[in-house]
Amino acid sequence: LVIGLFQHFGYVITKNKNQLIIKYGLIQKFQIIAKPSRIQYFTSFTSKLMRWFNVYSLQLALIGDPSDKKQKSSIKIPALSLSNLQNIKQYLGIGNTSETFYFSLNPNFRYVIQNMLVLTLIIVAAFMNFSFLGDKLFIFEGDLLENKRIYIIIAIVMFWLFILVIQILNLKKYNIQLFADSIVITQGVLQTRTTVLPIKNIQSLKIKQAWWHQNSNLATLELNTAGGKIVLPIANQELYTKILNFVLFEIESKNKSWI
């Protein structure tokens, strides 16, 4: 809460011609100019609780200059009402996706396995370290120490199961949609994130496939823009190849500038 107050103190958004001027900060003042030509893609954030209070957030990925350390490559506009969110999108000319929809896809279940495997390794390493130092960390001895370890094991298992349920629900919510002019990515359980990436802003695409995914016809897709990259999770390789071919055709056949 304190960090949020310091970061967003005096947050003011001003319209100036065809751009937004954003000023905020208490100790360190920031002034950012958001031009439509600099926006590469954007992400809107919300949740059921936030929608009850009519609160939304918007993050804009901008064209960054690596030589300018003070220049921000992204802007997050917090605590917007739905009307303000729509007004900003309309003013910047973003968020209007084509009605032509081609197909959608969801990640493979191995996306959950991969995330849970990483979490499991971290938990096992931490527990082994705790078991090794347990006698030195606690003043308990004998049965009291063993009971303490049992409670900790139960807590770890419950935490692991909770994360597993969240990951499975997130897998069901994760959806990638291909439109005629953009790629829309929706994900999140506790907080819903919707990313809209205009196809004309994609500079390169990479399909990556590990050797253990070859027999299952699975791969990941990396989308690179001047505002950063978006890595799509493990999914059907054939569908990713269709996205890659469609994006390359659209970029090569149409003369649309990404700035």
C-alpha positions in Angstrom: 0.0 0.0 0.0 2.8 2.4 0.9 4.7 1.6 -2.3 1.6 2.2 -4.3 0.9 5.5 -2.7 4.5 6.7 -3.3 4.5 5.5 -6.9 1.1 6.8 -8.0 0.9 10.0 -5.8 -0.6 12.9 -7.8 -1.4 10.7 -10.8 -2.7 13.0 -13.6 -3.6 12.1 -17.2 -3.9 15.0 -19.6 -5.1 15.0 -23.2 -2.8 17.0 -25.5 -3.5 16.9 -29.3 -3.2 13.2 -30.3 -1.3 12.0 -27.2 -1.6 11.5 -23.4 0.7 13.2 -20.9 1.0 11.2 -17.7 2.5 12.7 -14.5 2.9 11.0 -11.2 5.3 10.4 -8.3 6.1 11.8 -4.9 9.8 11.4 -4.3 10.7 11.0 -7.9 8.6 12.8 -10.5 7.7 11.0 -13.8 6.3 12.6 -16.9 5.5 10.2 -19.8 4.1 11.0 -23.2 2.0 8.2 -24.7 1.6 8.5 -28.4 -0.5 6.1 -30.4 2.5 5.5 -32.7 4.6 4.3 -29.8 2.1 1.8 -28.5 3.0 -1.7 -29.6 0.4 -3.7 -27.6 -1.7 -3.2 -24.5 -3.0 -5.3 -21.5 -6.1 -4.6 -19.5 -6.4 -6.0 -16.0 -9.6 -6.7 -13.9 -11.2 -9.2 -11.6 -14.6 -10.0 -10.2 -13.9 -7.9 -7.1 -12.5 -5.0 -9.2 -15.5 -5.1 -11.5 -17.8 -4.7 -8.4 -16.0 -1.5 -7.6 -15.8 -0.5 -11.3 -12.0 -0.6 -11.2 -9.8 -1.5 -14.2 -6.1 -1.1 -15.0 -4.4 -0.6 -18.4 -0.7 -1.3 -19.3 0.8 0.1 -22.5 3.9 -1.5 -24.1 5.8 1.3 -25.8 8.7 1.5 -28.3 11.7 1.8 -26.0 15.1 3.4 -26.6 17.8 1.2 -24.9 20.2 4.1 -24.8 17.8 6.2 -22.8 17.6 4.7 -19.3 15.0 7.2 -18.1 12.6 6.4 -20.9 10.0 3.8 -19.8 9.2 0.9 -22.1 5.7 0.4 -20.5 3.1 2.5 -18.7 0.6 1.1 -16.2 -2.5 3.3 -15.6 -4.1 2.0 -12.4 -7.6 2.4 -11.0 -9.6 3.4 -14.1 -13.4 3.3 -14.3 -14.8 1.4 -17.3 -15.8 4.6 -19.0 -12.4 6.1 -18.5 -10.8 2.9 -19.8 -12.9 3.0 -22.9 -12.3 6.7 -23.5 -8.5 6.2 -23.3 -8.6 3.3 -25.7 -10.7 5.3 -28.1 -8.6 8.4 -27.8 -5.4 6.4 -28.5 -7.1 4.4 -31.2 -6.4 1.0 -29.6 -8.7 -2.0 -28.8 -10.8 -2.0 -31.9 -10.2 -5.5 -33.2 -11.5 -6.8 -36.5 -14.8 -8.7 -36.5 -13.1 -11.3 -38.7 -12.3 -14.2 -36.4 -10.3 -17.2 -37.6 -9.7 -19.6 -34.7 -8.7 -19.9 -31.1 -6.5 -22.3 -29.1 -5.6 -23.3 -25.6 -2.4 -24.4 -24.0 -1.6 -28.1 -23.5 -1.9 -29.6 -20.1 1.9 -29.9 -20.1 1.8 -26.1 -19.4 0.5 -27.0 -15.9 3.0 -29.8 -15.4 5.9 -27.6 -16.4 4.9 -24.9 -13.8 4.2 -27.4 -11.1 7.5 -29.2 -11.7 9.4 -25.9 -11.1 7.4 -25.2 -8.0 7.9 -28.8 -6.7 11.7 -28.5 -7.2 11.8 -25.3 -5.2 9.7 -26.7 -2.4 11.8 -29.9 -2.2 15.0 -27.9 -2.1 13.7 -25.5 0.6 12.4 -28.4 2.7 15.7 -30.3 2.5 17.4 -27.2 3.6 14.9 -26.7 6.4 15.3 -30.4 7.5 19.1 -29.9 7.6 18.9 -26.8 9.7 15.8 -27.7 11.6 17.5 -28.6 14.8 19.4 -25.3 14.8 16.4 -23.1 13.9 14.1 -24.3 16.6 14.5 -24.7 20.3 12.1 -27.7 20.2 13.5 -31.1 20.7 12.3 -34.7 20.3 8.6 -35.2 19.7 7.9 -31.4 19.7 10.3 -31.0 16.8 8.8 -33.9 14.9 5.3 -32.5 15.3 6.5 -29.2 14.1 7.8 -30.9 10.9 4.6 -32.7 10.4 2.6 -29.5 10.5 5.0 -27.9 8.1 4.7 -30.8 5.7 0.9 -30.6 5.8 1.0 -26.9 5.2 3.4 -27.4 2.2 1.1 -30.1 0.7 -1.9 -27.8 1.1 -0.1 -24.9 -0.5 1.0 -27.2 -3.4 -2.6 -28.4 -4.0 -3.9 -24.8 -3.9 -1.4 -23.8 -6.6 -2.2 -26.9 -8.6 -5.9 -25.9 -8.6 -5.1 -22.3 -9.6 -2.9 -23.6 -12.4 -5.6 -25.9 -13.8 -8.2 -23.1 -13.6 -5.7 -20.8 -15.3 -5.2 -23.4 -18.1 -9.0 -23.4 -18.7 -9.1 -19.6 -18.8 -6.0 -19.3 -21.0 -7.2 -18.5 -24.6 -5.4 -17.3 -27.7 -7.6 -15.9 -30.5 -6.5 -14.9 -34.0 -8.3 -12.1 -35.7 -7.7 -10.5 -39.1 -5.7 -7.6 -37.6 -4.7 -8.7 -34.1 -3.9 -11.5 -31.6 -5.9 -11.5 -28.4 -4.6 -13.4 -25.3 -6.8 -13.9 -22.3 -5.5 -15.5 -19.1 -5.8 -15.4 -15.3 -8.1 -16.7 -12.6 -7.9 -14.3 -9.6 -7.1 -11.5 -12.0 -8.1 -11.5 -15.7 -5.5 -10.1 -18.2 -6.4 -9.5 -21.8 -3.6 -8.6 -24.1 -4.3 -7.2 -27.6 -1.3 -7.4 -30.0 -1.8 -5.8 -33.5 -0.4 -8.0 -36.2 1.3 -5.0 -37.9 3.5 -4.4 -34.9 5.0 -8.0 -34.9 8.6 -7.8 -36.0 9.6 -11.5 -35.8 8.1 -14.8 -34.7 9.9 -17.9 -33.4 8.5 -21.4 -32.9 10.5 -23.3 -30.3 10.2 -27.0 -29.7 12.1 -29.1 -27.1 13.1 -32.6 -28.1 10.7 -34.1 -25.6 7.8 -32.3 -27.2 8.5 -33.5 -30.8 6.5 -36.7 -30.6 3.6 -34.9 -29.1 3.6 -32.2 -31.7 3.8 -29.4 -29.1 5.8 -26.1 -29.2 5.9 -22.6 -27.9 5.5 -19.4 -29.9 7.5 -16.2 -29.3 6.2 -12.9 -30.7 8.7 -10.0 -30.8 7.8 -6.4 -31.0 9.6 -3.1 -30.5 7.9 -2.9 -27.1 9.0 -6.3 -25.9 8.2 -9.9 -26.5 5.2 -12.1 -25.7 5.9 -15.9 -25.2 2.9 -18.1 -25.7 2.8 -21.3 -23.7 3.1 -25.0 -24.9 0.3 -25.7 -27.4 -0.4 -27.5 -30.7 2.5 -26.9 -33.1 0.3 -27.0 -36.2 -1.9 -24.1 -34.9 1.1 -22.1 -34.0 2.4 -22.7 -37.5 -0.9 -21.4 -38.9 -0.5 -18.2 -36.8 3.1 -17.8 -38.0 2.2 -18.2 -41.7 -0.8 -15.9 -41.4 1.2 -13.2 -39.7 4.0 -13.4 -42.2 1.5 -13.2 -45.1 -0.3 -10.2 -43.6 3.0 -8.3 -43.0 4.5 -9.1 -46.4 1.3 -8.5 -48.4 0.1 -5.3 -46.8 1.9 -2.0 -46.5 1.2 -1.1 -42.9 3.7 0.8 -40.7 4.2 -0.3 -37.1 4.9 3.3 -36.0 
